[in-house]
Amino acid sequence: MANGLTNNLIKLYTKLNPISVGTKFFPTNPVETEYVELFNYTQTALLEIEKAEITTDSILKNLLRDIGEENIPEDYNFYELKAAENKIEEYALVSNIIMGSDRYFYVELPHPSNLINIFVKIIENEHGEIVEKSSTELVAKMPSKNDAIRVGVEIVGIGLERGVDIISAVGMTGAASIERSIDYTNEVGKFPGIAFTKLGGEYALVFDSPFKLRKSSAVEYQNYLFIDLIDSTKFISKHGRDTLVELMTSIKNFIETECEGELEGYREGGDDFIARFPSKDLAIRAGLDAAWFALDNGAKIRAGVGRSRREAGERAQLVDSINSASPLSLVVFELANGLYAYNVPTEFFRTLIDLIENRKGELFTVFFFVFLIAYILSVIGLGEFSFVAIIFALIYAVIS
């Protein structure tokens, strides 16, 4: 987490509230390590555009929206097992972006039953993968948390119809889903339901009477990424149109081959495009990769992630309305009921952050040098030339 001086510097420069600089996420494999190193090396900052108000009511509202009200019966109880803090945890966001949206799903029956085989078929029909199975338990890997919760409600409903109380839970890993199921029974009891996390809090949908839904089906949400090169005319005049084409083609190919994106409306030689993704985390990750790659090649992008082409484009255009010191390379997206953005700072600004965060001794030396030269020049009557010391300090920062 950045210190107060860094936060104030970012706020002064971007005119936005910084949540974090880099990430506290701890990687466990080569892919995670690569992304964590990129976050920290580039000093990528998470910024707040519109603050999310995280409450139990807002979490339930978002849940009904994401799962689909038609996939949840009218009679249910929504339990808060552990309240979410009213703040955004950057490492949780990073873990979702890096690790993806798939989640593990645990189902427990009170006694052996052929229902377990019916549940296996339901899960497989919903593109889930069975990891472990016994006569009373199963662990599956689902495409997303929302899919797991939706299928969990369907399974609990089938159990209630047959007089069998089913307990289920969703977690980042198989072990986490089982542990959440244990916490559920300790807090709620052996009532049929499903436990899950949302924004750092733990919650459960609990049912006490049989219900029957129409065929459970996923809510159709599209995930679009709008990318636009900032000041492409200036970039072309400096590097040439061929370099622009090469840059945009490289981003396009990466999005299609590495991020599962499908490009729409791309014209070779253009400076913008829209891509569609299977999930929101993939769209954000593609936006970050594009921003890192563009900045490494002397360019900045504005990017927006949304459920429609228009929403993604509008979020990208928000960059123009931010009264920052210079155009920001931003990836803007919705989180809870707020708007947030990842900012990839320029190399010069990155150097300033590094000085503040990691090389305080050198920073003190630079300030002392500027003060000393300015003081000497003022004593000998040449105070108007004090800016020379600042220029030398800036040259040192660039070279370092």
Helices and strands as residue ranges (DSSP letters): H 4-14, E 17-21, H 30-41, E 45-50, H 56-67, G 69-71, E 77-82, H 90-99, E 103-108, H 115-125, E 129-133, E 137-142, H 145-161, E 167-171, H 174-187, E 193-198, E 201-206, E 223-229, H 232-239, H 241-258, E 262-264, E 272-277, H 280-296, E 301-306, H 309-321, E 330-335, E 338-343, H 347-358, H 360-379, G 383-385, H 387-399
